[in-house]
Amino acid sequence: MHGYPYDGRAKTSLPVPLRILLVRHGLSSFNRERRIQGRNDLSTLTSEGQEQARQTGKALIGVPINAVYSSPLKRAAATTAELLTSKGGELTPCFDNALLEIDLTPWSGLCRDEVKRLFPDAYRTWQQQPQALVMEREDGSPYKPIGELMEQARGFLRELLQRHPLENDETVLVVSHNAILRCLILVLLGEPDQGFRRLQLDNASLSVFNLIPHREQSHQVQIECLNSTVHLAQKLPAKGKGARLILVRHGETDWNRQGRFQGQIDIPLNSNGFEQAAAAGAFLSDVPLQRAYSSSMTRPKQTAEAILKAHPGIQLEATQGLVEIGHGLWEGKLESEIEADWSELLKAWKEAPQTVQMPEGETIQDVWERSVACWNNIANNLPANETALVVAHDAVNKTILCYLLGMTPADIWSVKQGNGGVTVVDIATDTSQPAVVTCLNLTSHLGGVLDRTAAGAL
């Protein structure tokens, strides 16, 4: 599999037509008290939230930013000020009402337990089907908070793209709130089903999205990173009550570096790949693990073994269900070689991967069916108090993550998986609810907040 549209030999992160950095405000007084904030402006940034904002700013030192947009609410505005002071430079934020938080006025200021007691049916809807929640304004007129917020998110992104056309190669920073940022992400991803509850955004977290020109559409969206808190005191978000799975892509191989399509040819890690695996191991060394699984191929097994050095006694279980996509006659070839003999098929692979049957190989639907089945088998048999490590490949991880995010095989290019990148998935204890992609493609342990791994063929 080849990562469209990046150069497989890239040593550092490449410029993209438009990079959007999303930051949630730091810990607020209402966050600490577990109160509903919504759109009111009574909540303020705590001293811990100020420090979180400063740490986020320090993490962004060295990342060129062309424009900053912020919610005008105090907790977000204060986060923006602390962040920009810590980052340094001459950036002046634009305060935009399109970044205001969700309107939950009937609940604003109440503790969550109070809302649960006073509005049991509505609270249950909010937890299980937030898009269906209906509230009443002071004049008695009904409204859907999520529906209104999604329209607000669509409007903000339309304006953003008008202000920052893709041909300008810019990076913009957006500082706002939990619900509106989730809605922005959902709009970027095509508004997947049940999407609001598939995401998590922690205080002062950083998410990175790349917008790239694509066919007749105005752009293609790629999640480079989601909900990174590595720059904060707690590098991974806290585990909830359910089971947790940590999904890792194998370290780099020589063929990744060269941009060759490796697929099911059993290429081992190169020296950089072993270093990436060791770095992932150090990053996860203090995370309690109870089980471990990997593809049966050499490169993910070598990566998993490096991670498990800090977790003696855990037996690695290798499985065929997680092996990489079979590229068939493309395996071992450079893109230029494939272009010479299969130019139209290669073009289709980049633009509409779900339509491609690899010559004497697999389709992305084939990979989806076996990888998702394998993932669900692991997840469904994992006790709620346990955490499992899963190490696999680019195509496999992308299909799993598209499934978890409510997307389709057509969307695999929307998810980035860097060599040695770490993703965390938390399983909901309520079986009617989707799993939560708690954070995605963390690569800071490999250097910097942007993904600097090779993006070449598998």
C-alpha positions as CSV (number, residue, x, y, z in Angstrom):
1,M,0.0,0.0,0.0
2,H,1.3,3.5,-0.8
3,G,0.5,6.6,1.2
4,Y,-1.1,9.1,-1.1
5,P,0.1,11.8,-1.8
6,Y,3.4,12.0,0.2
7,D,6.9,11.2,-0.9
8,G,7.9,7.8,0.6
9,R,11.4,9.0,1.1
10,A,10.6,12.0,3.2
11,K,12.8,12.3,6.3
12,T,10.8,15.1,7.9
13,S,7.3,16.3,7.8
14,L,6.5,17.9,4.4
15,P,4.6,21.1,3.9
16,V,0.9,20.5,3.0
17,P,-1.5,22.8,1.3
18,L,-3.4,23.6,4.5
19,R,-2.6,22.3,7.9
20,I,-5.2,22.9,10.7
21,L,-4.1,22.6,14.3
22,L,-7.0,22.1,16.7
23,V,-6.5,22.8,20.5
24,R,-9.1,22.4,23.2
25,H,-8.9,25.0,26.0
26,G,-7.1,24.1,29.2
27,L,-8.7,22.8,32.4
28,S,-11.4,25.3,33.5
29,S,-13.2,25.9,36.8
30,F,-16.3,24.2,35.5
31,N,-14.3,21.2,34.2
32,R,-12.8,20.8,37.6
33,E,-16.2,20.9,39.3
34,R,-17.8,18.7,36.6
35,R,-20.3,21.4,35.7
36,I,-22.0,21.8,32.3
37,Q,-20.3,24.9,30.6
38,G,-21.9,25.1,27.2
39,R,-22.0,28.6,25.8
40,N,-22.1,30.6,29.1
41,D,-19.0,32.5,30.0
42,L,-18.9,31.9,33.8
43,S,-16.1,29.3,33.7
44,T,-12.5,30.5,33.8
45,L,-9.1,28.9,33.2
46,T,-7.6,27.3,36.3
47,S,-3.9,27.6,37.2
48,E,-3.5,24.0,35.9
49,G,-5.3,25.0,32.7
50,Q,-2.9,28.0,32.3
51,E,0.1,25.6,32.7
52,Q,-1.5,23.2,30.1
53,A,-1.8,26.1,27.7
54,R,1.8,27.1,28.2
55,Q,3.0,23.5,27.6
56,T,1.0,23.4,24.4
57,G,2.6,26.6,23.3
58,K,6.1,25.2,24.0
59,A,5.2,22.0,22.0
60,L,4.4,24.2,19.0
61,I,7.7,26.2,19.1
62,G,9.2,25.6,15.7
63,V,5.9,25.0,14.0
64,P,5.2,28.0,11.6
65,I,1.7,29.3,12.1
66,N,0.1,31.8,9.7
67,A,-3.1,32.6,11.5
68,V,-4.9,31.9,14.8
69,Y,-8.6,31.6,15.5
70,S,-10.1,31.4,18.9
71,S,-13.5,31.2,20.6
72,P,-14.1,34.5,22.5
73,L,-15.2,32.7,25.7
74,K,-12.9,33.4,28.5
75,R,-11.5,29.9,29.0
76,A,-10.6,29.6,25.4
77,A,-9.3,33.2,25.0
78,A,-7.1,32.8,28.1
79,T,-5.7,29.5,26.7
80,T,-4.9,31.2,23.4
81,A,-3.1,34.1,25.2
82,E,-1.0,31.7,27.3
83,L,-0.3,29.4,24.4
84,L,0.9,32.3,22.1
85,T,3.0,33.9,24.8
86,S,4.7,30.6,25.4
87,K,5.2,29.8,21.7
88,G,6.6,33.3,21.0
89,G,6.2,35.3,17.8
90,E,3.9,38.1,16.7
91,L,0.6,36.2,16.1
92,T,-2.6,38.1,16.9
93,P,-5.7,35.9,17.3
94,C,-9.0,36.4,15.5
95,F,-11.9,35.9,17.9
96,D,-14.7,34.2,16.0
97,N,-18.3,33.6,17.3
98,A,-18.4,30.6,15.0
99,L,-16.1,28.8,17.5
100,L,-18.5,29.3,20.5
101,E,-19.3,26.1,22.5
102,I,-22.5,24.2,22.2
103,D,-25.7,25.9,23.5
104,L,-26.8,23.8,26.5
105,T,-28.5,26.8,28.3
106,P,-31.1,24.8,30.3
107,W,-28.2,22.8,31.9
108,S,-25.5,25.5,32.1
109,G,-23.9,25.7,35.5
110,L,-25.4,22.4,36.8
111,C,-23.2,19.5,37.9
112,R,-23.5,16.4,35.7
113,D,-25.1,14.5,38.6
114,E,-27.7,17.2,38.9
115,V,-28.5,17.1,35.2
116,K,-28.8,13.3,35.4
117,R,-31.2,13.6,38.3
118,L,-33.3,16.5,37.0
119,F,-33.4,15.5,33.3
120,P,-33.0,11.7,33.3
121,D,-34.5,11.1,29.8
122,A,-32.8,14.0,28.2
123,Y,-29.4,13.2,29.8
124,R,-29.8,9.6,28.6
125,T,-30.4,10.8,25.0
126,W,-27.3,13.1,25.4
127,Q,-25.2,10.2,26.4
128,Q,-26.5,7.7,23.8
129,Q,-27.8,9.8,20.8
130,P,-26.6,13.4,21.3
131,Q,-27.7,14.4,17.8
132,A,-31.3,13.6,18.8
133,L,-31.3,15.7,22.0
134,V,-34.0,18.5,21.8
135,M,-34.0,21.4,24.3
136,E,-36.2,24.4,24.8
137,R,-35.2,28.0,24.7
138,E,-36.5,30.5,27.2
139,D,-39.4,31.4,24.8
140,G,-40.4,27.7,24.7
141,S,-39.1,27.1,21.1
142,P,-37.4,23.7,20.6
143,Y,-33.9,23.3,19.2
144,K,-31.3,20.6,18.6
145,P,-28.0,21.6,20.1
146,I,-25.9,19.2,18.0
147,G,-27.7,20.1,14.8
148,E,-27.1,23.8,15.4
149,L,-23.5,23.2,16.3
150,M,-22.9,21.1,13.2
151,E,-24.2,23.9,11.0
152,Q,-22.0,26.3,12.9
153,A,-19.0,24.1,12.2
154,R,-19.8,23.9,8.5
155,G,-20.0,27.6,8.3
156,F,-16.6,28.1,10.1
157,L,-14.8,25.7,7.8
158,R,-16.3,27.3,4.7
159,E,-15.0,30.7,5.8
160,L,-11.7,29.2,6.8
161,L,-11.2,27.7,3.3
162,Q,-12.1,31.0,1.7
163,R,-9.5,32.9,3.9
164,H,-6.8,30.2,3.4
165,P,-7.0,28.6,0.0
166,L,-5.0,25.4,-0.3
167,E,-2.6,26.9,-2.9
168,N,-1.2,29.2,-0.1
169,D,0.5,26.3,1.9
170,E,-0.5,27.7,5.3
171,T,-0.9,26.4,8.8
172,V,-3.7,27.7,11.0
173,L,-4.3,27.3,14.7
174,V,-7.8,26.9,16.1
175,V,-8.4,27.1,19.9
176,S,-11.9,26.3,21.1
177,H,-14.1,23.9,23.0
178,N,-14.8,20.2,23.3
179,A,-18.2,19.9,21.4
180,I,-17.5,22.5,18.6
181,L,-14.1,21.0,17.9
182,R,-15.7,17.5,17.7
183,C,-18.2,18.9,15.2
184,L,-15.4,20.5,13.2
185,I,-13.7,17.2,13.0
186,L,-16.9,15.4,12.0
187,V,-17.5,17.9,9.2
188,L,-13.9,17.4,8.0
189,L,-14.4,13.6,8.0
190,G,-17.7,13.8,6.1
191,E,-20.0,13.5,9.1
192,P,-19.8,9.8,9.9
193,D,-22.7,8.1,11.7
194,Q,-22.6,8.4,15.5
195,G,-19.4,10.3,15.1
196,F,-19.8,12.6,18.1
197,R,-19.4,9.8,20.5
198,R,-16.5,8.1,18.6
199,L,-14.1,11.0,19.5
200,Q,-12.4,12.3,22.6
201,L,-10.8,15.7,23.1
202,D,-9.0,16.3,26.4
203,N,-8.1,19.7,27.8
204,A,-5.2,21.4,26.0
205,S,-5.0,18.4,23.5
206,L,-3.6,18.9,20.0
207,S,-5.1,17.5,16.9
208,V,-3.6,17.9,13.4
209,F,-5.5,17.8,10.1
210,N,-4.1,18.1,6.6
211,L,-6.2,19.3,3.6
212,I,-4.9,18.3,0.2
213,P,-6.3,18.9,-3.3
214,H,-8.1,15.8,-4.5
215,R,-9.7,15.1,-7.9
216,E,-12.9,17.0,-8.7
217,Q,-13.5,17.6,-4.9
218,S,-12.1,20.7,-3.4
219,H,-9.8,18.7,-1.0
220,Q,-9.0,15.5,0.7
221,V,-8.7,15.5,4.5
222,Q,-6.1,13.5,6.4
223,I,-6.0,13.0,10.2
224,E,-2.3,13.3,11.0
225,C,-2.9,13.3,14.8
226,L,-5.9,13.3,17.1
227,N,-6.1,14.3,20.7
228,S,-2.4,14.3,21.6
229,T,-1.7,15.1,25.2
230,V,1.9,13.9,25.1
231,H,3.1,17.4,25.9
232,L,1.2,17.5,29.1
233,A,1.9,15.9,32.5
234,Q,-0.3,12.8,31.6
235,K,1.0,11.8,28.2
236,L,-1.9,9.4,27.4
237,P,-5.5,10.2,28.3
238,A,-6.8,8.4,31.4
239,K,-8.3,4.9,30.7
240,G,-12.1,4.7,31.3
241,K,-14.1,1.8,32.8
242,G,-13.9,-0.4,29.7
243,A,-11.1,-2.3,27.9
244,R,-8.4,-0.4,26.1
245,L,-6.5,-1.3,23.0
246,I,-3.2,0.3,21.9
247,L,-2.8,0.0,18.2
248,V,0.8,0.6,16.8
249,R,2.1,0.6,13.2
250,H,5.4,-1.3,12.7
251,G,8.7,0.6,12.5
252,E,10.3,1.6,9.3
253,T,11.7,-0.9,6.7
254,D,14.2,-0.2,3.9
255,W,11.3,-0.6,1.4
256,N,9.3,2.1,3.3
257,R,12.3,4.4,3.0
258,Q,12.7,3.6,-0.7
259,G,9.0,3.8,-1.5
260,R,8.5,0.2,-2.6
261,F,5.2,-1.6,-2.3
262,Q,6.0,-4.4,0.1
263,G,2.6,-5.8,1.0
264,Q,2.9,-9.4,2.1
265,I,6.6,-9.7,1.2
266,D,8.2,-10.2,4.6
267,I,10.6,-7.3,4.9
268,P,12.2,-6.8,8.3
269,L,12.8,-3.5,10.1
270,N,15.8,-1.4,9.2
271,S,18.0,0.3,11.8
272,N,15.7,3.3,12.0
273,G,12.7,1.0,12.4
274,F,14.3,-0.7,15.3
275,E,14.9,2.7,16.9
276,Q,11.3,3.7,16.3
277,A,10.1,0.4,17.9
278,A,12.4,1.1,20.9
279,A,11.1,4.6,21.2
280,A,7.5,3.3,21.1
281,G,8.5,0.8,23.8
282,A,9.9,3.6,26.0
283,F,6.8,5.7,25.4
284,L,4.6,2.8,26.5
285,S,6.9,1.4,29.2
286,D,4.7,2.6,32.1
287,V,1.4,1.7,30.5
288,P,0.0,-1.5,32.1
289,L,-0.4,-4.2,29.4
290,Q,-2.1,-7.6,29.9
291,R,-2.1,-9.0,26.4
292,A,-0.3,-8.5,23.1
293,Y,-1.2,-9.3,19.4
294,S,0.6,-8.7,16.1
295,S,0.4,-9.5,12.5
296,S,2.3,-12.8,11.8
297,M,4.8,-10.9,9.6
298,T,8.3,-10.1,10.7
299,R,8.2,-6.2,10.8
300,P,5.2,-6.0,13.2
301,K,6.5,-8.9,15.3
302,Q,9.9,-7.2,15.7
303,T,8.1,-3.9,16.7
304,A,5.9,-5.7,19.2
305,E,8.8,-7.6,20.8
306,A,10.7,-4.3,21.3
307,I,7.7,-2.8,23.0
308,L,7.2,-5.9,25.2
309,K,10.8,-5.7,26.6
310,A,9.3,-3.4,29.2
311,H,6.5,-5.8,29.9
312,P,8.1,-9.2,30.7
313,G,5.7,-12.2,31.0
314,I,3.3,-11.1,28.3
315,Q,3.2,-13.6,25.5
316,L,2.8,-12.2,21.9
317,E,0.1,-13.8,19.9
318,A,0.6,-13.5,16.1
319,T,-2.4,-13.7,13.8
320,Q,-2.9,-13.9,10.0
321,G,-5.9,-11.6,10.3
322,L,-3.6,-8.6,10.7
323,V,-1.2,-9.2,7.8
324,E,-0.7,-6.4,5.3
325,I,-2.7,-6.0,2.1
326,G,-1.6,-8.3,-0.7
327,H,-0.4,-6.1,-3.5
328,G,0.1,-9.0,-5.8
329,L,2.2,-8.1,-8.9
330,W,3.0,-4.7,-7.4
331,E,5.0,-6.1,-4.5
332,G,8.6,-5.2,-4.6
333,K,8.1,-2.4,-7.1
334,L,8.6,1.3,-7.0
335,E,5.7,3.6,-7.8
336,S,7.5,4.6,-11.0
337,E,7.6,1.0,-12.1
338,I,4.0,0.5,-11.4
339,E,3.1,3.7,-13.2
340,A,4.8,2.3,-16.4
341,D,2.5,-0.8,-16.5
342,W,-0.6,0.0,-14.5
343,S,-1.0,3.8,-14.7
344,E,-4.8,3.9,-14.7
345,L,-5.0,1.4,-11.9
346,L,-2.4,3.3,-9.8
347,K,-4.4,6.5,-10.4
348,A,-7.6,4.7,-9.2
349,W,-5.7,3.4,-6.1
350,K,-4.8,6.9,-5.1
351,E,-8.2,8.5,-5.9
352,A,-10.7,5.7,-5.2
353,P,-9.0,2.8,-3.4
354,Q,-12.2,1.0,-2.8
355,T,-12.6,0.4,-6.6
356,V,-9.2,-1.4,-7.1
357,Q,-8.5,-5.1,-7.4
358,M,-4.8,-5.5,-7.0
359,P,-3.4,-7.6,-9.9
360,E,-3.2,-11.1,-8.4
361,G,-3.7,-9.5,-5.0
362,E,-6.4,-8.2,-2.6
363,T,-9.0,-5.4,-2.5
364,I,-9.2,-3.0,0.3
365,Q,-12.6,-4.5,1.1
366,D,-10.8,-7.9,1.6
367,V,-8.4,-6.3,4.1
368,W,-11.3,-4.5,5.8
369,E,-13.3,-7.7,6.3
370,R,-10.4,-9.7,7.9
371,S,-8.8,-6.9,9.8
372,V,-12.0,-5.7,11.4
373,A,-13.1,-9.2,12.2
374,C,-9.7,-9.9,13.9
375,W,-9.9,-6.5,15.8
376,N,-13.5,-7.3,17.0
377,N,-12.5,-10.7,18.1
378,I,-9.7,-9.2,20.2
379,A,-11.8,-6.4,21.6
380,N,-14.8,-8.6,22.4
381,N,-12.7,-11.0,24.4
382,L,-10.8,-8.4,26.3
383,P,-11.9,-7.9,30.0
384,A,-12.9,-4.4,30.9
385,N,-10.0,-4.0,33.3
386,E,-7.3,-5.0,30.7
387,T,-5.3,-3.2,28.1
388,A,-4.0,-5.0,25.0
389,L,-1.2,-4.1,22.5
390,V,-2.0,-4.6,18.8
391,V,0.8,-4.1,16.3
392,A,0.0,-4.3,12.6
393,H,0.5,-2.4,9.2
394,D,-0.6,0.8,7.5
395,A,-3.5,-0.6,5.4
396,V,-4.7,-2.8,8.3
397,N,-4.6,0.0,10.8
398,K,-6.3,2.4,8.4
399,T,-9.2,0.0,7.8
400,I,-9.6,-0.6,11.5
401,L,-9.6,3.1,12.3
402,C,-12.0,4.0,9.4
403,Y,-14.3,1.3,10.8
404,L,-14.0,2.7,14.4
405,L,-14.6,6.3,13.1
406,G,-17.7,5.3,11.2
407,M,-16.1,5.8,7.8
408,T,-15.7,3.4,4.8
409,P,-13.0,1.6,2.8
410,A,-13.1,4.6,0.4
411,D,-11.8,6.8,3.3
412,I,-8.5,5.0,4.0
413,W,-6.4,8.0,2.8
414,S,-8.1,10.1,5.5
415,V,-6.1,8.4,8.2
416,K,-2.3,8.7,8.7
417,Q,-0.3,5.9,10.3
418,G,3.3,6.8,10.9
419,N,5.9,4.1,11.4
420,G,6.0,3.5,15.2
421,G,2.9,5.7,15.7
422,V,0.6,4.9,18.7
423,T,-3.2,5.0,18.7
424,V,-5.4,4.4,21.7
425,V,-9.0,3.0,21.5
426,D,-11.3,2.6,24.5
427,I,-14.2,0.2,24.4
428,A,-17.5,1.5,25.6
429,T,-19.0,-0.4,28.6
430,D,-22.5,0.3,27.1
431,T,-22.7,-2.1,24.2
432,S,-25.0,0.2,22.3
433,Q,-22.3,2.8,22.0
434,P,-19.3,2.8,19.6
435,A,-15.7,2.5,20.7
436,V,-13.9,5.8,21.3
437,V,-10.8,6.6,19.3
438,T,-9.1,8.3,22.3
439,C,-6.0,9.4,20.4
440,L,-4.6,8.6,17.0
441,N,-1.2,8.4,15.5
442,L,0.9,9.8,18.3
443,T,4.5,10.2,17.0
444,S,5.9,12.8,19.4
445,H,8.2,10.1,20.9
446,L,9.9,10.0,17.5
447,G,10.5,13.8,17.5
448,G,8.2,16.8,17.5
449,V,4.5,17.3,17.4
450,L,4.2,16.7,13.7
451,D,4.6,13.3,12.1
452,R,8.1,13.1,10.8
453,T,8.1,9.4,9.8
454,A,8.5,8.1,6.3
455,A,5.2,7.9,4.4
456,G,6.2,5.4,1.8
457,A,4.8,2.2,0.5
458,L,4.1,-0.8,2.7
